[in-house]
Amino acid sequence: MPDGRTLILYTTEPCGFCRQAKALLETRGFSYEEVNLAKDPVGRAALVARTGQMTFPQLVIGDRAIGGFRELLEAERDGVLDELLAA
């Protein structure tokens, strides 16, 4: 498992894609910090300002917004996730 940059996973409840993203990361052995914004409207606004997205989950590696579950899945399938975390 790459041991470089921090992956932050912004989630809410209920959220099937959030659960799938966490399962994918855990299956691959990636550590991540989860920030649950279910009851945090200020945090949600800050996330939108940071990523430009209003959907969940949202993944950020270092200072780079990756996107949601679809983007995570694509990055993992293409081998890009390893590279982003190791950088």
ZATOR-65570 format. One record per residue (C-alpha): z, y, x; residue in one letter. Coordinates in steps of 0.25 Angstrom, whole numbers, plus 5000, padded with zeros to 4 digits. Example, Ala and Ser with C-alpha at 12.3 -4.5 7.8 and 13.67 -1.06 7.14 Angstrom:
% residues 2
503149825049a;502949965055s;
END
This chain:
% residues 87
500050005000m;499750145005p;500950225009d;500350365010g;500350464999r;501150464986t;500550424973l;501150494961i;500850434948l;501050534936y;501350454923t;501750474909t;502250384897e;501650304890p;500450284900c;499750154902g;498850214913f;500150254920c;500650114919r;499350064924q;499350154936a;500750124940k;500449974939a;499249994948l;500050064958l;501149964958e;500249844959t;499549904971r;500849944977g;500750094977f;501950174976s;501950294968y;502850404962e;502750404946e;502950534939v;503150514924n;502750644917l;502950584903a;504050694899k;503650794909d;502650904904p;502850994916v;502550874925g;501250844917r;500750984918a;501050984933a;500250844934l;499050904926v;499051024936a;499150934948r;498050834943t;497250904932g;497550774924q;498350764911m;498250604910t;499250504916f;499450434925p;499050534936q;499050494951l;499250584963v;499250544977i;499750644987g;499150774982d;497950704975r;497850684960a;497150544959i;497050534944g;497450434933g;497450284932f;495950274932r;495950354945e;497050264951l;496350144947l;495050184953e;495750234966a;496450094967e;495150014965r;494350104975d;495450094986g;495650244985v;497050234981l;497450174994d;496750275002e;497350394994l;498750334995l;498650315010a;498050445013a;
END
